[in-house]
């Protein structure tokens, strides 16, 4: 083995998963595990404001952590279904782009929410509108586009690799 090949070996071990179902599943599991650990440690017992039916109500932070994990879990299930039933193999580049766009959509949602939540302490809290979620919508459109691109670029699994 050449020194250059030996240097690249750890990259193979610690790289991105080749399966999009596994990649999105790891992200969903990460958020759920962190939420469980923080909940057991008592960190997530505090409450945050949420607009429900025109009224500001307080919910536990743990519920919001599960909502962050939801898009990753949804895409993991969709990819798993495609990998198992349609026997498709997905390219890494579209998968990575799809993952990053989904991550940015989630982070933008958190940013918009935290900006709004900071205003709820005032006597006249800001109103949350669809215009506030323009960046989230853009990242979601990119994520769905990357999903479609990934689906179009996928190949049928070879019979001997089953």
N, C-alpha and C positions, 0 to 999 in steps of 0.2 A: 504494500500500500504506500503510495507516495505521500509526502508530508502535506501536500495540498488536499488530497483526498481525505486524509485523517482529520484535517482541520474542518472540513465540511461535514463530517459525520454527525456532530452534535446538532447541526442545523436540521438534519433529517429527523432527528428525534424530537426536537422542540419546535418544529414548524407548525404551520396551520394545519388543522385536520383536512384530509382530502375529501371527506364527506360533508356536504353542507348541513345535513341533518345533525351530524355530530357537532359541527361548529356552532350552529344556532342553539342546539341543545345544551352545550357547555355554557353558553352565555345565559340562557334561561336558568339553568341549575345554579350558576354563580350567584345570580340575584336572589334566588330563593334560599340558598344556603346562607348567604350573608344576612338576609332578612331574618332567618331563623336564629342565627347566632346573636344578632343584635337584639332580637326580641327576648331571647333567653337571658341575655345580659341586662335586660331592663332599659336599654337605650331607646327602643322604639315604642315606649309606652306613652310618650307625649303625643299630643294631638295637633293636627294641622287643619286649616280651614279648607272647606270644599264647598262649591256652589251646587246646591241640590234643590231643584224645583223653585228657583228664585230666592232661596234662603241660604245664608252662609251657615254651614254646620261643621262641627269638628269631627274628624275621623283619625284613627290611629295611623301613624306613619307606616306601619307594617302593610296596611292595605295599599298604600301608594307604591311600596316596593314591589308588590305582586303585579301591579299594573305596569311597572317598568319591565318586568320579566315577560309579560304577555306577548308582545310582538315577536320576541325571540322564540318563545314556545310555539306560537302559531306557525311561523316559518319552518321551525324544526319539524313539526308534524306534517306540513305540506311536503317538505323535501323527503322525509322518511316515507311517506306514501308513494311519492314518485320513484324513489329508489327501490322500494320493495315491490310495488305492483307493476309499475311500468319498466322496471329494471333499467334505469337510466344512470349514467355516470356523468358527473358534472365537472366542468372546467374550474380550475382554481381562481383565475383572474375575475370572472364574473361573480363567483361566489364571494370573494373578498370585497369586491365593490358593493355587492348587495349587503353584506354584513356591515360595512362601514356606513353606508347610507342609512341602514336601519338604526345603527348606533347613534348617528347624528340626529335622526328624527326623534329618538328617545331623549337624547340630551337637550335638544331644542325644546321639547315639551316640558322637561323639568325646568329649564331656564325661564320659559314663559310662566309656568305655574309659580315658581318662586318669586318672580317679579310681581305677579298679581297678589300672592299671599302676603307680601310685605305691606301692601296697601290696605289689608283688611283690619289693621289696628286703628286706622283713622276713622272718624265718624262717617266719612263718605268714601267707602272703598271704591277702587276702580272697577269698571265693568269689563268683564272678559268677553271679547267678541271673536268671531271667526277671523277677523283681520289680524288679531294677535298671533294666530297660528299659521300665518302665511309661510314662514320658514319651515314649520313642521310639515305642512302640505307639500312644499317643494321637495323636501327630503323623502317624504313618503312616495311621491311620484317617481323620484329617482330610484328608490328601493324597489318599487313594483316594476319599473322599467328594467332594472338590473336582474330581477327575478325572471322576467320574460326573456331577457337576453340569455340568461343562464339556462333556461329551459330550452331555448332554440339552439344553443351551442352544445347541449348535452348529447351524448351518444348512447346507443344501446349497449348494454353490458354484454361482453362476449360470453358465449356459453361455457367456456372452460374456466371462467373466473367466478362462477357462482358459488 
